[in-house]
Amino acid sequence: MSAVADLQHPLGPHTVDEWRTADRPDDGGRLELIWGYWHVSPPPGGPHQYATGALYRALWDAVKAAGRTDLYPVLGVGVEITTALRTALIPDVALLRRPPTATSFPAEDLELAVEVWSPGNTAAERETKVAAYAEAGIPFLWLLEFARGGRVELRALQLHSAGGYRERPHRTAGAEIELAGPVPVRIALAELTP
């Protein structure tokens, strides 16, 4: 069943076209469109930014090591999920299938989206974003969360042919893990925190 059919409330009044031309927050916050409603997140904090940078660097290195000249890692670009769902998101990191020459990209240009969850991300927001990425057909999704006690949890999901994402186990090599994705990415979880 599609995410559109699963909606428990009507879509909001705003569209992806409006989102493309909307004024962005001056303070570095992110303006996203979720089910037709504006969603403004404050600027990401230090731990969030540090982890995002480490994931981006690891992805960049992996793409270059694999010789993939058709993939482009980018930070914080707009992704037009779908007009029908009236949803446009800004993943922390994305892996594009085309050169990053625009401000926002249609979902079909993405091979991977990465979300770094902050404590302010509600369970409903997290579930909605995961469902939207799946509905848009983005093949891989990585989710990083800072768990209680300072532990970092990193999950690699792959789109399943029956719909939705399935978690892909990662291989452990000493202190490093290897994440499932369009290219093999190895990273030590300790590198995700300052």
Residue frames as qw, qx, qy, qz and C-alpha x, y, z in Angstrom:
[[0.000, 0.890, 0.456, 0.000, 0.00, 0.00, 0.00],
 [0.418, 0.507, -0.030, 0.753, 1.33, 3.45, -0.80],
 [0.253, -0.214, -0.446, 0.831, 2.00, 6.21, 1.67],
 [0.254, -0.140, -0.212, -0.933, -0.70, 8.29, -0.04],
 [0.622, -0.338, -0.594, -0.382, -3.32, 5.67, 0.80],
 [0.588, -0.281, -0.627, 0.426, -2.02, 5.47, 4.38],
 [0.049, 0.298, -0.168, 0.938, -2.52, 9.17, 5.14],
 [0.224, -0.510, -0.782, 0.279, -4.71, 9.64, 8.18],
 [0.000, -0.735, -0.252, 0.629, -5.19, 13.36, 7.60],
 [0.571, 0.786, 0.227, 0.069, -5.70, 15.56, 4.55],
 [0.643, 0.179, 0.060, 0.742, -2.74, 17.02, 2.72],
 [0.195, -0.658, -0.200, 0.699, -1.82, 20.56, 3.63],
 [0.411, 0.854, 0.226, -0.225, -2.24, 23.56, 1.36],
 [0.032, -0.812, 0.450, 0.371, 1.39, 24.00, 0.23],
 [0.912, 0.408, 0.037, -0.011, 3.00, 22.45, -2.84],
 [0.785, -0.155, 0.220, 0.558, 6.49, 21.45, -3.95],
 [0.390, 0.632, 0.231, 0.629, 6.41, 24.36, -6.42],
 [0.290, -0.914, -0.036, -0.283, 5.81, 26.77, -3.51],
 [0.795, -0.526, 0.134, 0.271, 8.61, 25.12, -1.53],
 [0.723, 0.265, 0.189, 0.609, 11.06, 25.67, -4.42],
 [0.210, 0.633, 0.105, 0.737, 10.48, 29.44, -4.29],
 [0.536, -0.796, -0.278, -0.049, 9.82, 29.92, -0.56],
 [0.030, 0.816, -0.420, 0.397, 12.08, 32.12, 1.55],
 [0.777, -0.049, -0.563, 0.278, 14.51, 30.07, 3.61],
 [0.561, -0.799, -0.159, 0.147, 15.24, 30.76, 7.30],
 [0.259, 0.876, -0.297, 0.280, 18.04, 33.30, 7.76],
 [0.488, -0.688, 0.494, -0.210, 19.48, 31.47, 10.76],
 [0.138, 0.411, -0.894, -0.111, 20.55, 28.31, 8.92],
 [0.599, 0.094, 0.674, -0.422, 17.39, 26.40, 9.75],
 [0.055, -0.011, 0.867, 0.496, 15.84, 24.06, 7.22],
 [0.581, 0.254, 0.155, -0.758, 12.50, 24.56, 5.54],
 [0.054, 0.002, 0.964, 0.260, 10.97, 21.25, 4.48],
 [0.611, 0.008, -0.144, -0.779, 7.54, 20.39, 3.15],
 [0.031, -0.022, 0.990, -0.135, 5.87, 17.37, 4.73],
 [0.099, 0.505, 0.857, 0.021, 2.44, 16.30, 3.42],
 [0.082, 0.716, 0.408, 0.560, 1.79, 19.88, 2.30],
 [0.439, -0.888, -0.137, 0.018, 2.70, 21.53, 5.61],
 [0.295, 0.768, -0.418, 0.385, 5.78, 23.66, 6.28],
 [0.863, -0.448, -0.128, 0.195, 8.25, 22.11, 8.68],
 [0.233, 0.839, -0.336, 0.359, 11.07, 24.34, 9.94],
 [0.870, -0.298, -0.232, 0.316, 13.96, 22.76, 11.82],
 [0.252, -0.931, 0.202, 0.167, 16.49, 24.83, 13.76],
 [0.430, 0.703, -0.567, 0.015, 20.09, 24.86, 12.54],
 [0.922, -0.101, -0.358, 0.109, 21.80, 21.55, 13.34],
 [0.505, -0.829, 0.240, -0.009, 23.97, 21.57, 16.46],
 [0.005, -0.738, 0.670, 0.084, 27.66, 20.72, 16.76],
 [0.512, -0.173, 0.841, -0.022, 27.39, 16.93, 17.29],
 [0.696, 0.552, 0.422, -0.179, 24.91, 16.69, 14.40],
 [0.417, 0.863, -0.240, -0.154, 27.18, 18.67, 12.07],
 [0.210, -0.612, 0.760, 0.068, 30.27, 16.71, 13.12],
 [0.624, 0.071, 0.777, -0.048, 28.60, 13.36, 12.41],
 [0.632, 0.720, 0.221, -0.185, 27.23, 14.65, 9.10],
 [0.203, 0.847, -0.465, -0.160, 30.70, 15.76, 8.05],
 [0.368, -0.396, 0.841, 0.036, 32.24, 12.40, 8.97],
 [0.682, 0.332, 0.645, -0.096, 29.59, 10.47, 7.01],
 [0.508, 0.839, -0.018, -0.194, 30.00, 12.77, 4.01],
 [0.002, -0.752, 0.645, 0.139, 33.78, 12.36, 4.06],
 [0.514, -0.149, 0.845, -0.002, 33.52, 8.55, 4.33],
 [0.671, 0.559, 0.468, -0.134, 31.02, 8.47, 1.45],
 [0.332, 0.884, -0.257, -0.207, 33.17, 10.80, -0.67],
 [0.187, -0.585, 0.780, 0.116, 36.25, 8.64, -0.09],
 [0.609, 0.094, 0.785, -0.060, 34.32, 5.43, -0.89],
 [0.623, 0.724, 0.226, -0.190, 32.90, 6.83, -4.14],
 [0.227, 0.840, -0.466, -0.157, 36.36, 7.95, -5.27],
 [0.358, -0.412, 0.838, 0.022, 37.99, 4.63, -4.21],
 [0.660, 0.297, 0.683, -0.094, 35.36, 2.70, -6.19],
 [0.224, -0.096, 0.566, 0.787, 36.09, 4.81, -9.27],
 [0.181, 0.663, 0.726, 0.016, 32.42, 5.82, -9.53],
 [0.149, -0.077, 0.150, 0.974, 32.43, 8.98, -11.63],
 [0.258, -0.431, -0.618, -0.605, 28.63, 8.72, -11.96],
 [0.510, -0.671, -0.531, 0.089, 27.91, 9.38, -8.25],
 [0.183, 0.544, -0.152, 0.805, 28.16, 12.72, -6.42],
 [0.432, -0.500, -0.628, 0.411, 28.05, 13.08, -2.61],
 [0.003, 0.556, 0.069, 0.828, 26.49, 16.37, -1.45],
 [0.181, -0.235, -0.679, 0.672, 25.48, 18.01, 1.81],
 [0.104, 0.513, 0.513, -0.680, 22.01, 19.35, 2.67],
 [0.120, 0.031, -0.508, -0.852, 20.41, 19.65, -0.77],
 [0.605, 0.168, 0.288, -0.723, 16.68, 19.79, -1.36],
 [0.060, 0.015, 0.961, 0.269, 14.97, 16.63, -2.57],
 [0.562, 0.068, -0.089, -0.820, 11.60, 16.89, -4.29],
 [0.363, -0.037, 0.915, -0.175, 10.03, 13.67, -3.04],
 [0.128, 0.389, 0.839, 0.358, 6.74, 13.89, -4.90],
 [0.213, -0.183, -0.129, -0.951, 4.14, 16.37, -5.96],
 [0.595, -0.378, -0.604, -0.373, 1.31, 13.96, -5.07],
 [0.635, -0.438, -0.531, 0.351, 2.53, 13.73, -1.46],
 [0.028, -0.929, 0.003, -0.369, 3.41, 17.42, -1.38],
 [0.766, -0.590, 0.118, 0.228, 6.71, 16.53, 0.25],
 [0.556, 0.689, -0.278, 0.371, 10.21, 18.00, -0.19],
 [0.783, -0.595, -0.022, 0.177, 12.97, 17.11, 2.25],
 [0.248, 0.836, -0.450, 0.191, 16.56, 18.11, 2.96],
 [0.946, -0.214, -0.160, 0.182, 18.59, 15.05, 3.93],
 [0.443, -0.810, 0.260, 0.282, 21.85, 15.74, 5.75],
 [0.181, -0.445, 0.728, 0.490, 23.83, 13.92, 3.05],
 [0.811, 0.440, 0.236, -0.306, 22.73, 12.67, -0.35],
 [0.413, -0.255, 0.712, 0.507, 24.38, 10.68, -3.10],
 [0.537, 0.621, 0.045, -0.569, 23.27, 11.97, -6.51],
 [0.755, 0.200, 0.564, 0.269, 23.27, 10.15, -9.84],
 [0.458, 0.744, 0.225, 0.431, 23.98, 13.39, -11.71],
 [0.415, 0.195, -0.229, 0.858, 26.29, 16.37, -11.23],
 [0.214, -0.672, -0.565, 0.428, 25.12, 18.70, -8.44],
 [0.232, 0.167, 0.255, 0.924, 24.33, 21.71, -10.62],
 [0.313, -0.611, -0.432, -0.585, 20.92, 22.64, -9.16],
 [0.253, -0.435, 0.445, -0.741, 19.53, 23.80, -5.82],
 [0.683, -0.063, 0.588, -0.428, 17.11, 20.89, -5.44],
 [0.163, 0.261, -0.875, -0.374, 16.75, 17.55, -7.17],
 [0.815, -0.088, -0.208, -0.535, 13.94, 15.15, -8.05],
 [0.753, -0.400, 0.487, -0.192, 13.98, 11.96, -5.97],
 [0.949, 0.290, 0.109, 0.059, 14.89, 9.83, -8.98],
 [0.426, 0.766, -0.378, 0.299, 18.30, 11.57, -9.02],
 [0.388, -0.650, 0.558, -0.340, 19.16, 10.11, -5.60],
 [0.675, 0.157, -0.720, 0.022, 20.89, 6.81, -4.93],
 [0.543, -0.279, -0.643, 0.462, 21.18, 7.38, -1.16],
 [0.235, -0.780, -0.014, -0.580, 19.77, 9.72, 1.49],
 [0.520, -0.062, -0.644, 0.558, 21.29, 10.11, 4.96],
 [0.381, -0.772, -0.154, -0.486, 19.35, 11.47, 7.93],
 [0.365, 0.102, -0.652, 0.657, 21.08, 12.34, 11.20],
 [0.438, -0.698, -0.506, -0.255, 18.37, 12.37, 13.85],
 [0.078, 0.363, -0.433, 0.821, 18.58, 14.99, 16.57],
 [0.022, -0.255, -0.831, 0.493, 16.67, 14.74, 19.85],
 [0.319, 0.353, 0.174, -0.862, 14.15, 17.24, 18.45],
 [0.410, 0.106, -0.689, -0.588, 13.09, 14.91, 15.63],
 [0.679, -0.097, 0.428, -0.588, 9.81, 13.34, 16.76],
 [0.466, 0.006, 0.882, 0.078, 8.94, 9.70, 16.11],
 [0.549, 0.671, 0.453, -0.206, 6.17, 10.84, 13.75],
 [0.257, 0.862, -0.298, -0.320, 8.60, 13.01, 11.75],
 [0.228, -0.457, 0.834, 0.208, 11.10, 10.16, 11.50],
 [0.527, 0.252, 0.811, -0.029, 8.48, 7.65, 10.35],
 [0.475, 0.799, 0.233, -0.287, 7.05, 10.13, 7.85],
 [0.130, 0.790, -0.499, -0.331, 10.45, 10.88, 6.31],
 [0.332, -0.231, 0.901, 0.159, 11.37, 7.19, 6.02],
 [0.537, 0.483, 0.681, -0.123, 7.99, 6.46, 4.38],
 [0.374, 0.863, -0.007, -0.339, 8.44, 9.40, 1.99],
 [0.038, -0.629, 0.708, 0.320, 11.91, 8.28, 0.92],
 [0.417, 0.040, 0.906, 0.066, 10.57, 4.76, 0.33],
 [0.502, 0.677, 0.477, -0.248, 7.55, 6.02, -1.63],
 [0.260, 0.862, -0.255, -0.352, 9.94, 8.07, -3.78],
 [0.952, 0.293, -0.031, 0.081, 11.97, 4.96, -4.59],
 [0.067, 0.829, -0.532, 0.158, 15.32, 6.08, -3.15],
 [0.825, 0.133, -0.549, 0.000, 17.31, 2.80, -3.09],
 [0.630, -0.094, -0.561, 0.528, 19.36, 3.36, 0.09],
 [0.310, -0.823, -0.027, -0.475, 18.73, 5.23, 3.34],
 [0.554, 0.027, -0.605, 0.571, 21.13, 5.58, 6.25],
 [0.438, -0.798, -0.188, -0.369, 19.86, 6.69, 9.65],
 [0.475, 0.176, -0.559, 0.657, 22.18, 7.91, 12.38],
 [0.497, -0.755, -0.227, -0.363, 20.93, 8.52, 15.89],
 [0.139, 0.436, -0.635, 0.622, 22.62, 9.61, 19.07],
 [0.673, -0.420, -0.595, -0.130, 21.27, 7.15, 21.64],
 [0.537, -0.811, 0.076, -0.219, 21.17, 7.64, 25.38],
 [0.803, -0.471, 0.241, 0.275, 24.47, 7.40, 27.14],
 [0.003, -0.776, 0.434, 0.458, 26.29, 8.92, 24.16],
 [0.565, 0.001, 0.780, 0.271, 26.12, 5.76, 22.06],
 [0.338, 0.452, -0.350, -0.748, 25.84, 6.22, 18.29],
 [0.640, 0.232, 0.730, -0.052, 23.52, 4.00, 16.27],
 [0.244, 0.488, -0.461, -0.700, 23.87, 3.84, 12.50],
 [0.668, 0.254, 0.687, -0.132, 21.44, 1.82, 10.39],
 [0.090, 0.300, -0.618, -0.721, 21.69, 1.11, 6.66],
 [0.617, 0.377, 0.575, -0.383, 18.38, 0.43, 4.91],
 [0.049, -0.136, 0.723, 0.675, 17.74, -0.79, 1.38],
 [0.611, 0.190, -0.018, -0.768, 14.52, -0.43, -0.57],
 [0.417, 0.010, 0.908, -0.034, 12.74, -3.78, -0.83],
 [0.103, -0.078, -0.719, -0.683, 10.92, -4.93, -3.96],
 [0.219, -0.554, -0.803, -0.033, 7.75, -5.48, -1.88],
 [0.132, -0.832, -0.160, -0.515, 7.87, -1.85, -0.74],
 [0.565, -0.815, 0.099, -0.080, 9.39, -0.09, 2.23],
 [0.240, 0.712, -0.630, 0.196, 12.91, -0.44, 3.54],
 [0.945, -0.259, -0.186, 0.073, 14.64, -3.44, 5.05],
 [0.332, -0.848, 0.410, 0.052, 17.61, -3.05, 7.34],
 [0.809, 0.432, -0.368, 0.153, 20.83, -4.39, 5.90],
 [0.779, -0.574, 0.035, 0.250, 23.22, -5.83, 8.44],
 [0.270, 0.882, -0.379, 0.080, 26.62, -4.22, 8.41],
 [0.897, 0.059, -0.310, 0.309, 29.86, -6.10, 8.60],
 [0.421, -0.888, 0.187, 0.014, 32.22, -5.34, 11.45],
 [0.799, 0.341, -0.245, 0.431, 35.97, -5.22, 10.93],
 [0.446, -0.024, -0.410, 0.795, 37.62, -4.32, 14.21],
 [0.009, -0.465, -0.396, 0.792, 36.43, -0.85, 15.19],
 [0.235, 0.234, -0.362, -0.871, 35.00, -0.19, 11.71],
 [0.593, 0.371, 0.669, -0.251, 31.71, -1.16, 10.14],
 [0.076, -0.050, 0.649, 0.755, 30.96, -1.57, 6.45],
 [0.437, 0.408, 0.398, -0.696, 27.61, -0.10, 5.42],
 [0.470, 0.408, 0.737, 0.265, 25.38, -1.40, 2.65],
 [0.200, 0.780, 0.062, -0.590, 25.00, 1.08, -0.15],
 [0.715, 0.693, -0.015, -0.094, 25.77, 1.78, -3.78],
 [0.518, 0.566, -0.551, 0.328, 29.48, 1.61, -2.88],
 [0.752, -0.370, -0.470, 0.278, 31.02, -0.12, 0.15],
 [0.045, -0.792, 0.199, -0.575, 31.57, 2.45, 2.91],
 [0.713, -0.236, -0.529, 0.395, 33.70, 1.72, 5.94],
 [0.088, -0.705, 0.171, -0.682, 33.60, 3.95, 8.99],
 [0.380, -0.116, -0.754, 0.523, 34.42, 3.68, 12.67],
 [0.294, -0.785, -0.517, -0.174, 31.47, 4.71, 14.83],
 [0.517, -0.580, -0.184, 0.602, 33.94, 6.53, 17.08],
 [0.318, 0.046, 0.296, 0.900, 34.65, 8.90, 14.16],
 [0.103, -0.635, -0.577, -0.504, 31.06, 10.15, 14.27],
 [0.434, -0.864, -0.254, 0.029, 31.48, 11.95, 17.59],
 [0.210, 0.844, -0.324, 0.373, 33.98, 14.66, 18.57]]
